[in-house]
């Protein structure tokens, strides 16, 4: 049974529009600007999604942990799942994740919903969401709010979703216009190079065209290696020098910087030149908050009722040391190993090495010694 075939339609006579606290419209449409087709926007989103996808899930339920890390749904592995969530979050400022449950209510799958329009509905005193899709072939589906995990950005006007990215639309349009203007200017200067004038009176149009074609073939083609043209007294050639007006390099750079600032990235992030402290700041400012938000939302939606009263959790973690330089890793490991605070496999993972079968034991420097109360009393 396909994921889109498991939802029963709600009875029309019992369904009404959901009323938000701020009296905001209950129908929401994804921002129709295809900003992902912009090279600059995609270069901003890609590092955010790539770094976020390096995180791993830790759960109180080992089976659920395997699902999230290995195969959250039939279409995606764990890394692709995180990549798509972060990408949709940056493009639309919202990402809805449907939590598929078995007959006992246990989560068995997680599906990011690629909707184009959503409508909030009230049914039997509960909140439901009707999702519509832009492909024209998939029927709308209705999902209960309790089975939807939502991560949002720019959370302001609506109770349900964040504001869209229309604020950056003008800047993206301006960048596209400057690129098209440069392309058109190059084509226009290449197409018209001069005016060929004949002193003969009242030439037939076919004669004019023949003279022009002959001149272009003889003197403006690649075969004219000498670069010199000769004309008789019946022809005059006036060259045209066109200087197109296009945006300067600094102007185009400033437009790109506006888009970078909107996504809180910079040239170093986009070109993968972050090192040291800058890489750690990037993690703390742009990766960690997303992982905390996703962890909190999934925990609260997966573990409901009595399960939520226990110490159940879903936590996405990306080892912060992955974002540190090798020198800093070594410095940290020296201190941690001294006090026996790291296992062999934890050390190897931080160095991008494969785990060892017996590597889950704590390591400690030989010059460090465990102490207990009896040893302290004997020394006294």
Secondary structure as UniProt FT lines:
FT   HELIX           3..5
FT   HELIX           12..14
FT   STRAND          15..17
FT   TURN            21..22
FT   STRAND          27..29
FT   HELIX           35..37
FT   HELIX           39..52
FT   TURN            53..54
FT   STRAND          56..59
FT   HELIX           62..70
FT   HELIX           78..92
FT   STRAND          94..101
FT   TURN            103..104
FT   STRAND          107..112
FT   STRAND          117..123
FT   TURN            124..125
FT   STRAND          126..132
FT   TURN            134..135
FT   STRAND          141..144
FT   HELIX           145..147
FT   STRAND          148..152
FT   HELIX           166..168
FT   HELIX           169..191
FT   STRAND          194..198
FT   HELIX           205..215
FT   HELIX           216..220
FT   TURN            222..223
FT   TURN            225..226
FT   TURN            233..234
FT   STRAND          235..239
FT   HELIX           249..262
FT   TURN            263..264
FT   HELIX           267..270
FT   TURN            271..272
FT   HELIX           276..282
FT   HELIX           283..287
FT   HELIX           288..302
FT   HELIX           305..309
FT   STRAND          314..317
FT   HELIX           320..323
FT   HELIX           326..338
FT   TURN            339..340
FT   STRAND          342..343
FT   HELIX           344..350
FT   TURN            351..352
FT   TURN            357..358
FT   STRAND          362..363
FT   TURN            366..367
FT   HELIX           373..379
//
